[in-house]
C-alpha cells in the first residue's frame, strides 16, 4: 500500500493514487469545491430531473445522492478508482436511481455516442490537469464527453481552474461548445468556476 507521503500531485490522473487514497481515508464522504446545495440553482436551471446524467470522477461525494433526493431519477456515476466504486455500490445498492461503474474518463468506449443528456464534472478535469501528460489527458476526456452528449446536451464543469486556462482545452477541434460561465465564491480567497457547455 502507498503511504500518504508518496501520494504526489502528479499521480492525480491515475487509479493507483485514488485507490490508495480511498483505502486510507477515514471520511465516509467528501465533496470537492462545492456541495450540491450551492450548485442546485444551476443544475435545476440547466438539467431536467428526467435527464440521463453521467457524473464523471464521482469519488465519495454526496452530490449524486443529494441530486437523487432532489428528484433526479437517472444518474450513472463513474470513477477511475475501483475501491471507491465498490464502496458506493454497496452503500447505494438499494437505490435504483444511482448506478456506479469503474471507468477512466479518457476512455469511455463502453458507452455509445450520444448516450447522455448531461455530464457533470466536479474537479475531474482539474485532477487530470495535475497529472502527467495533462494536455493529452484533458483532450481525451473532453473528446469523450463531447461524443457521449446528445445534441443540445450539457457539460457542467465545476473547476478551480481559471477560465483562461480551462477554455483552450475545451475549444479543441470537433468540440463546438456554447460556454456560459458562472463564478461561485467559496470564500474570500477562493473562487469556483462553473462552466456550462452545450
N, C-alpha and C positions, 0 to 999 in steps of 0.2 A: 504494500500500500504506500502511496505517496504522502509525505508529510506536508503540512500546510506551508512550510518554508520553501518547499520546492514547487508549489503551485504558482508558477510565474505568469505574468500578464500575457506573455507570448503564447501560452497554451489555451487561451480563451476560445479559440475556434476548434478545439479538439475534444473528442469524447473522453480521453483519459483524464484530462483536467476536471471535467464536470463529474465523472463517475467518482473520482477520489473525493471531490468536494462534498457530494451528496452522501457519501459513506461516512464522512467525518462530521458533517453538520449536525447540530443538536436541535436546530429550529425545525419545526414541522412545516412551516411555510415562510416564504419571504417574497416580498413584492419589490422589484426594482423600480426606481423612479417615481411611480405614482400608483396609488390604489385605484380600484375600479370607481370608487365614489368620485374621484377627481376627474376621471375620464368619461364618466357616464354621459354628461351632456353632449359630448362629441360623438360617442357611439350611437346614442339614440337619434342624433341628427342624421348620421350617415349610414348606419347599419340597421336594417329592419330585424325584428325579432325572429322572423321566419327565414332569414338568410342562412345559407350553408357557410359556416365560418371555419377558417383554419387559423389556429393560434400557433405561430412558429416560435420555437425556443421557449416553451411554456414554463420550464423549470418547476419549482414548487410554489408558484404564485397562486393566490386565491382568485385571480382575475376571472378565470373561466367559471368557477363555482359561483362567484358573485353575479356574473352575466346570466347564468342559468337561473339563479334566484330572481333575477330581474325580468325573466320572460324569454330569454334566448333559448331556442329549442334544439339546435343542431351545431354542436361545437366539437371539432376534431382538434386535439392538441398533439403537437409533435415536439420532440426534444432529442438531441443527439445522445443524451445520457440514458442508457438502459436502466440504470439504478433508479433515477427519479421516475421514469415511466412505469416501472414495476410497482413502485410505492404508490403512485397515483392510481394505477389500475385497481389495486387492492382497495384503496381508500374510497374510490368512486364507483366500484363495481355495481352498486345498487342504483346508480343514476344514469338512465339511458341517454340523456341529452349530452353527456360528456363521454368522449371516446379518446383513447390515448394510443399513440404509436411511437416507437423509437425510429427516428429518421434524421438524416442530415439535410439541412435546408439547401445545401448546394447541389443535392441530387434527390429530387422528389419524383423520380420517374415512375414510381408505383401509381401515381395519380395521372389520369388522363388530362389532356388540355381542357381548359375552361370548366374546371370541376367546382370551383368555389365562387360565392358571391363576394366574400370579403376575406382578406388576410390581415391578421393583427400581429404586429411585431413590437414587443416592448423590450427593447435592448438587445435583440439578437443580432441585427446588423452591426450594432456597436461592438458586440463581442467579437464578431469576425474582423472588424477593423482594428482590433487589438491583437490579432493573431498573426501567424506567419502567412505570407502571400496574401495580405489583406486586400489589395485591389482585385486580385483574381477571385478570391473567395466571395467578395461583395458582388462581383459581376455574375458569378454562377448563381448566387442566391437571388439577385434581382431578376435575372432572366427566368428563373424557375417560378418566382412569384408572378411575373407578368404572364407566363404561359398558363398558369393554373387559374387565373382570374377569368370569369365570364366577361363578355363585353359589358362595359359600364360598371364593372366591379370596383371595389375599393380596397386599396392597400393602406392600412393605417400604421404609420411608422412613428413610434414614440422613441425619442433619441435625446441624448445629451449632446450629440454632435452638432456643431454649428451648421446651419443650413448651407452656408457657402462651401462647406466641406462635404456634406452629405449629398446635396443635389447633383453634383457632377457624376456621382456613382449611380444615381437614379436615371439620369438622362443619357443612357447608353443606347447604341444602335438597337432598334427593334422595340424600344420602350417609348411610348408616346403618352406620357403622363400629363394630366392636368393636375397641378400641385396647389393645394391650399395649405398655408402654414398658420399654426397657432403656437403661441408661446405661453406655456403654463409655468408660473413661478412656483418653485418648490420651497424656496427660502430666499432670503436677501442675496445669497451668494450664487445660487444655482438656478438655472432655467432649464426646463424640459421643453423640447420642441415636439409638437405633434404635426406630422405631415400627412395629409390625406391625399392620396393619389388615385385618380380614376381615369 
